[in-house]
């Protein structure tokens, strides 16, 4: 195991035969499946023999992912929908219930990230847009799919972020708030549904198109989308409800014991980055 994996990686399923035993012949819905972690997870599930339902906004990109899955011998069904549009959420849910009355797993990977000061983002409706994609849209979809989830005794995997578990960081208010909100909502809602288990996967930085606009991330260690997908599939082979890097627990404890100190450290990092950028 190299130092990067030891530092960054949460527990993961790196054993394809094990994943195959868990999902072969089963139906798994993957949201955000057109790129990044969602696409990588969908391809791993397809290789393991699952029927993979691909949901995202971009039909052409979904068709490319489906072609990759089918070229490897898997089965994929494309279901384009924008989770920020309530009408599209209800329409795709109706189609899913009609064609797939039992869902065995849902990988909730759709998400949007914006790194901007809260006040600057107000005019651009950052909070509204991120809540729609990261929280209210996925929640509405799961509520509509409840009959299929209970019928299939589904596992719902929330692809979350370590930032959803630590104190607020400058320029991440809309992202952290929406991700943390959905995480807690899902845990509470799934506890009400018969036979359904929810698991949250708290990922560190992952090298995907979503993080590409943040220049500072280019110099930080990160997981690949395929490495992240191996963590995302762990709840499908093991009865875990939380998947996280080994160090996240210590960060959470620090947030409880010394939230002020942790917040000051994050503000210091922010100020250092601003000074560094000004000198460039």
Residue, then its C-alpha position, 0 to 999 in steps of 0.5 A: x500500500x503506497x503512502x497516498x492510499x494509506x493517507x487518503x483511502x477509506x475502506x474499500x471493496x477491491x475484490x471483484x469476485x466478492x462484488x459479483x457475489x453481492x450484485x450479480x443479477x440484481x438491479x442497481x440505480x446510480x445517480x450522477x452516472x454520466x461522469x466521475x465517481x458515478x460513472x466509475x461505480x456504474x462500470x464496476x457494478x456492470x463488470x460485476x454482473x448487475x443491471x445498472x440503471x444510469x441516471x444523470x442530466x446528460x443523455x449523450x454522456x450516459x450513452x457513452x457509459x452504457x456503451x462501456x458497460x455493455x462492451x464489458x459484457x454488462x447490462x445498462x439502462x439509460x434514464x436521463x433526468x435532472x434531479x434539480x427539476x421536480x417534474x423530471x424527478x417524478x417522471x423518472x421515478x414513475x418510469x423506474x417503478x413501472x420497469x423495475x418494481x424492485x431495486x436492490x441498491x441505489x448509489x446516490x452519487x449526483x452532486x454539485x460543488x461550488x467553492x465561493x464565499x457565501x455572500x458572493x454566492x447569494x446573487x448566483x443562487x448557490x445555496x438554492x442550486x446546491x440544495x436542489x442537486x445535493x439534497x432536495x432532488x435526491x430526497x424526492x427521488x428516494x421518497x418516490x421510489x420507496x415501494x421499489x426500495x422496500x420490495x428489493x430490501x435495498x441498500x442506499x449508498x450516499x456518496x458524501x464528503x469528509x467535509x460534511x462531518x467537520x466544522x464549517x470551512x470558508x467558501x464551502x457554506x453551500x456545499x457543506x450545508x447541502x451535503x450534511x443536510x442530505x446525509x442526516x435526512x437519509x439516515x433518518x428516513x431510511x430508519x422508517x423504511x422496512x428492510x432498507x439500509x442506508x450507508x454513507x461514504x465520506x470521501x476525501x478529495x477525488x480527482x474528477x471534473x467536479x473539482x477541476x475548477x478549484x486550482x488549489x486542488x491540483x497540488x493536493x493528493x487525491x483518489x482517482x474515480x476508480x479508487x473512490x468507486x471501490x469505497x462506494x461499493x463496500x456497503x454492497x458487500x458488507x453490512x456497514x453504515x459508514x465508510x470513511x478514512x481512518x483519520x475522519x473520526x479524529x477530525x470529528x472529535x476535534x470539532x466537538x472538543x475544540x471547534x474554535x481551534x479547528x475553525x481558526x485553523x481552517x480560516x488560517x489555511x484560507x488566508x494562506x491560500x489567498x496570499x499565495x494566489x495574490x503573489x502569483 
